[in-house]
Amino acid sequence: MKRLSRRTLLRGAGGVALGLPFLEIMGRPKAALGQSMPGYTAAGMPKRFIVWFTPNGTIPSAWTPTGGESDFEFSRILKPLEPYRKKLLIIDGVDQTGEGGDGHQNGMQGMLTGQTLNPGAFKGGDGSTAGWANGISVDQRIAQVIGTQTKLQSLELGVQSGNDENNWNRMSLLGPDQPVPPENSPFKAYDRLFKDFAATPAAAAKAVERGTTVLDAVSENFRALQAKLGAEDKARLEKHLQAVAEIEGRLGLKPKAALDSCAALVLGPSTLAVTKNENFPAVGKLQMDLLVMALACDLTRVGSIMWNRSVGGATHTWADPTITRGHHDMSHDGDTLTDAVEWLTKINIWYAEQFAYLLKGLDSIPEGDGTMLDNTVIYWCNELAKGNSHSRNDSHYVVAGGAGYFRMGRMLKFNYKDTVRHNNLLLSLVNSMGIEDTTFGKADWCTGPLSGMV
């Protein structure tokens, strides 16, 4: 059989299309083998980039690991990541320089852009006003280069990150004053990933009535392809479809045996209210699974998940049932208020557990000589280093995966008093995708890639 195109889709009735995981029958890009090619590893695997955002700072004493560069001991907050030690790069002491707005606004807008804030009418907590950042965010710069070969250039997902547009709940920008809104509904995200946008209202109505799913629509095409695959590729494809089926089940969709030719994929009403506080964990898990699926399907190679938002007030009772206050409210408490410090620590432990869940999903998908995690860079960031001081000059980050570019399994500690700019870190992230930029963000704040990462 001839090689299968990396962009092959399983197509079905009504324009439904399901992307495929990497299969050996697809081969590898010839230009990438052993060469430098933007968006691909030296082995020809596609690189991917994910931004993972959690808000309101952290508790530095419970976050920062102890020990040396390679023999560090995980902190209490980062302990859930220990199974992935060899695939992590923990970075402390970087100065997230910023200018304009209050601490949250400055952090949120500068976190991915390394830029100043333009004038604007968004009012900060200190009474000052500011607008959007004056530049493109790192994820969108990467998407400009490696996102051109996929259905979606990038995929921005949110977990109760807010639908009103302001500089506290937008972190991705296409350029100066061009925010990109995250999709907070996993149902709408699923629809965007798998639906043909040309579906007619009449076809959509029929699909809702019958409960049509992606697996229904592509079943015939799937059987035809499966008959042509070797044992390993067949096992990969079956596992991939099982994952799709699991997501569809959690979205309330039940596959049917057959459908007629006019059906198109549309989700019916769901019983999961995505804005209710108690559904925060369930929505987050769905968004993580959808992001992993989108990457595995090669529907996109750049994505982000924005948990809550800057000044986000979710009440994290799932982290500790005794928590009765919102996250942002508690983040302003002093260091001597031990109850609040303990609750904030548990909130951040919970976020680390979710991060580990995402890494597990990526690491469970074989790709080339490793897994999809090995070919991905995931960047965990926060708009603040410490909530009650609104500081950003001793910031904490985790980089996972590495995409064959960074030297992983290490902790890098910098002295922020030496003005180690986080623009340098952003430039390193851009370079990790094979993009040979020499500066990022405000030029005065970037002196080159962050030392010690490669």
Residue pairs with C-beta under 8 A, 6 or more apart in sequence:
1 25
1 228
3 25
3 26
3 27
4 23
4 25
4 26
4 27
5 26
6 22
6 26
6 29
6 46
6 298
7 149
7 298
8 20
8 26
9 17
9 18
9 19
9 20
10 17
10 18
10 19
10 20
10 218
10 221
10 222
10 225
11 17
11 218
11 221
12 18
12 214
12 216
12 217
12 218
12 219
12 220
12 221
13 217
13 259
13 260
13 261
13 262
13 263
13 264
14 196
14 199
14 203
14 207
14 212
14 217
14 261
14 262
14 263
14 264
14 265
15 195
15 196
15 198
15 199
15 264
15 265
16 194
16 195
16 196
16 212
16 214
16 217
16 218
16 264
16 265
17 194
17 196
17 218
18 194
18 214
18 215
18 217
18 218
18 244
18 297
19 151
19 294
19 296
19 297
19 298
19 299
20 26
20 237
20 240
20 297
20 298
21 236
21 237
21 240
21 296
21 297
21 365
21 367
22 45
22 46
22 236
22 296
22 298
22 367
22 368
22 372
23 229
23 233
23 236
23 237
24 230
24 232
24 233
25 228
25 229
25 230
25 233
28 43
28 44
28 45
28 368
29 37
29 40
29 44
30 44
31 37
32 40
32 41
32 42
32 43
32 44
33 42
33 43
33 44
34 42
35 42
36 42
36 434
37 434
38 145
38 146
38 433
38 434
38 435
38 436
39 46
39 47
39 145
39 146
39 149
39 301
39 433
39 434
40 46
40 47
40 434
41 47
41 368
41 375
41 403
41 404
42 404
43 368
43 369
43 404
44 368
45 367
45 368
45 375
46 146
46 298
46 301
46 375
47 146
47 301
47 375
47 376
47 377
47 403
47 404
47 432
47 433
47 434
48 146
48 295
48 301
48 302
48 303
48 372
48 375
48 376
48 377
48 403
49 139
49 142
49 143
49 146
49 301
49 302
49 303
49 376
49 377
49 378
49 379
49 403
49 429
49 432
49 433
50 291
50 295
50 302
50 303
50 304
50 305
50 358
50 376
50 377
50 378
50 379
51 112
51 138
51 139
51 171
51 172
51 303
51 304
51 305
51 379
51 381
52 304
52 305
52 307
52 355
52 358
52 378
52 379
52 380
52 381
53 111
53 171
53 304
53 305
53 306
53 307
53 380
53 381
53 382
53 383
54 307
54 308
54 348
54 351
54 380
54 382
55 307
55 308
55 309
55 310
55 311
55 312
55 327
55 328
55 382
55 383
55 384
56 310
56 311
56 312
56 327
56 328
56 331
56 382
56 383
56 384
56 387
57 331
57 382
57 383
57 384
57 385
57 386
57 387
57 388
57 390
57 391
58 77
58 344
58 348
58 382
58 385
58 386
58 387
58 396
59 77
59 341
59 344
59 345
59 348
59 386
60 385
60 386
60 394
60 396
62 75
62 76
62 77
62 345
62 348
63 75
63 77
63 78
63 348
63 396
64 75
64 92
64 396
64 413
65 72
65 73
65 74
65 75
65 78
65 90
65 411
66 72
66 73
66 75
67 73
67 411
68 411
69 410
69 411
69 412
70 409
70 410
70 411
72 90
72 410
72 411
74 81
74 82
74 85
76 345
76 349
77 345
77 348
77 349
77 352
78 90
78 352
78 398
79 349
79 352
80 349
80 352
80 353
80 355
80 356
81 88
81 352
81 355
81 356
81 359
81 398
81 400
83 356
84 356
84 359
84 363
84 373
84 400
85 409
86 408
86 409
87 359
87 363
87 373
87 374
87 400
87 401
87 402
87 408
87 409
88 398
88 399
88 400
88 408
88 409
89 398
89 399
89 400
89 402
89 406
89 407
89 408
89 409
89 410
89 411
89 412
89 453
90 397
90 398
90 399
90 410
90 411
90 412
91 396
91 397
91 398
91 399
91 411
91 412
91 414
91 425
91 450
92 394
92 395
92 396
92 397
92 411
92 412
92 413
92 414
93 394
93 395
93 413
93 414
93 415
93 416
93 420
94 394
94 395
94 397
94 414
94 416
94 420
94 421
94 422
94 425
94 450
95 392
95 393
95 394
95 395
95 416
95 419
95 420
95 421
95 422
96 107
96 110
96 111
96 385
96 392
96 393
96 395
96 422
97 110
97 114
97 392
97 393
97 421
97 422
97 423
97 442
97 445
98 106
98 107
98 109
98 110
98 116
98 117
98 392
99 106
99 110
99 116
99 117
100 106
100 109
100 116
100 117
100 118
100 119
100 130
101 109
101 117
101 122
101 124
101 128
101 129
101 130
101 167
102 124
102 125
102 126
102 128
102 130
102 390
103 125
103 126
103 384
103 390
103 391
103 392
104 124
104 125
104 168
104 310
104 311
104 383
104 384
104 390
105 117
105 122
105 124
105 130
105 167
105 168
105 310
106 117
106 130
106 392
107 310
107 382
107 383
107 384
107 390
107 392
108 167
108 168
108 169
108 170
108 171
108 309
108 310
108 383
109 115
109 117
109 130
109 132
109 133
109 167
109 171
109 173
110 116
110 117
110 133
110 392
110 441
111 171
111 381
111 382
111 383
112 137
112 138
112 139
112 171
112 172
112 173
112 381
112 426
113 133
113 134
113 135
113 136
113 137
113 138
113 173
113 441
114 135
114 138
114 421
114 422
114 423
114 426
114 440
114 441
114 442
114 445
114 446
115 133
115 134
115 135
115 176
115 441
115 442
116 133
116 134
116 442
117 130
117 131
117 132
117 133
117 134
117 167
118 130
118 131
118 132
118 133
118 134
118 176
118 177
119 129
119 130
119 131
120 129
120 130
120 131
120 132
120 167
121 129
121 131
122 129
122 130
122 131
122 166
122 167
122 168
123 129
124 130
125 311
130 167
131 167
131 177
132 167
132 170
132 173
132 176
132 177
132 178
132 179
133 167
133 173
133 176
134 176
134 177
134 442
135 173
135 175
135 176
135 441
135 442
136 144
136 173
136 174
136 175
136 176
137 171
137 172
137 173
137 180
138 379
138 426
138 429
138 430
138 440
139 154
139 172
139 302
139 304
140 154
140 172
140 173
140 174
140 175
140 180
140 302
141 430
141 435
141 437
141 440
142 302
142 429
142 430
142 433
142 435
143 153
143 154
143 301
143 302
144 153
145 433
145 434
145 435
146 301
146 302
146 433
146 434
146 435
147 153
147 154
147 300
147 301
147 302
149 301
150 298
150 299
150 300
150 301
151 193
151 299
151 300
152 192
152 193
152 294
152 299
152 300
153 300
153 302
154 172
154 180
154 300
154 302
154 303
154 304
155 183
155 189
155 193
155 291
155 294
155 299
155 300
155 302
155 303
155 304
156 172
156 180
156 181
156 182
156 183
156 303
156 304
156 306
157 182
157 183
157 184
157 186
157 189
157 287
157 290
157 291
157 303
157 304
157 305
157 306
158 169
158 182
158 183
158 184
158 287
158 305
158 306
158 309
159 184
159 280
159 283
159 284
159 287
159 305
159 306
159 307
159 308
160 184
160 274
160 275
160 277
160 280
160 283
160 308
160 309
160 312
160 314
161 169
161 182
161 184
161 306
161 307
161 308
161 309
161 312
162 168
162 169
162 184
162 309
163 181
163 184
165 179
165 181
167 179
168 309
168 310
168 311
169 306
169 309
169 310
170 179
170 180
170 181
170 182
171 304
171 306
171 383
172 179
172 180
172 182
172 304
173 179
173 180
174 180
182 304
182 306
183 189
183 192
184 274
184 275
184 283
185 274
186 251
186 274
186 283
186 286
186 287
186 290
187 251
187 267
187 270
187 274
189 287
189 290
190 247
190 251
190 267
190 290
191 265
191 266
191 267
193 290
193 293
193 294
193 297
193 299
194 214
194 265
195 264
195 265
195 266
196 264
196 265
199 207
199 264
199 265
199 266
200 264
202 262
203 262
203 263
203 264
204 264
204 266
206 212
206 262
206 263
206 264
207 263
207 264
207 265
207 266
208 266
208 267
208 268
210 256
210 259
210 263
211 253
211 254
211 256
211 268
212 256
212 259
212 263
212 264
212 265
212 266
213 248
213 253
213 254
213 255
213 256
213 265
214 244
214 248
214 265
215 222
215 241
215 244
215 245
215 248
215 255
216 255
216 256
216 257
216 258
216 259
216 263
217 259
217 263
217 265
222 237
222 241
225 237
226 234
226 237
226 238
229 237
236 366
240 296
240 297
243 289
243 293
243 296
244 293
245 255
246 289
247 286
247 289
247 290
247 293
248 254
248 255
250 286
250 289
251 267
251 270
251 286
252 267
252 268
252 270
252 271
252 272
253 267
253 268
272 279
272 282
272 283
273 279
274 283
277 314
277 315
277 317
278 317
280 308
280 314
280 316
280 318
281 318
284 305
284 307
284 354
285 354
285 357
287 305
288 305
288 354
288 357
288 358
288 361
289 361
291 303
291 305
291 358
292 358
292 361
292 362
292 365
292 372
294 300
294 303
295 301
295 303
295 362
295 372
295 376
296 365
296 372
305 358
307 351
307 354
308 314
308 327
310 383
311 328
312 326
312 327
312 328
313 326
313 327
313 328
313 329
314 326
314 327
315 323
315 324
315 325
315 326
315 327
316 323
316 327
316 343
316 346
316 347
316 350
317 323
317 324
318 350
319 343
319 346
319 347
319 349
319 350
320 343
320 346
322 343
323 343
323 346
323 347
325 340
325 343
327 344
327 347
328 387
330 340
330 343
330 344
331 344
331 387
331 388
332 387
332 388
333 340
333 341
333 388
334 388
335 341
335 388
344 387
355 378
355 380
355 398
355 400
358 378
359 373
359 378
359 400
359 401
362 371
362 372
362 373
362 376
362 378
362 401
363 371
363 372
363 373
364 371
365 371
365 372
365 373
366 372
367 374
367 375
368 374
368 375
373 400
373 401
374 401
374 402
374 403
374 404
375 401
375 403
375 404
376 400
376 401
376 403
377 399
377 400
377 401
377 402
377 403
377 405
377 406
377 429
377 432
377 433
378 398
378 399
378 400
378 401
379 397
379 398
379 399
379 429
380 397
380 398
380 399
380 400
381 397
382 395
382 396
383 392
384 390
384 391
384 392
385 391
385 392
385 393
385 394
385 395
385 396
386 394
393 416
394 416
395 416
395 422
397 425
399 406
399 429
399 453
401 408
402 408
402 432
403 432
403 433
405 431
405 432
405 454
406 428
406 432
406 453
406 454
407 453
407 454
412 450
412 452
412 453
414 420
420 450
421 445
421 446
421 447
423 439
423 440
423 441
423 442
423 445
423 446
424 446
424 447
424 448
424 449
424 450
424 451
425 450
425 453
426 440
426 441
426 446
427 437
427 438
427 439
427 440
427 446
427 448
427 449
427 450
428 449
428 450
428 453
428 454
430 437
430 440
431 437
431 449
438 448
439 446
439 448
440 446
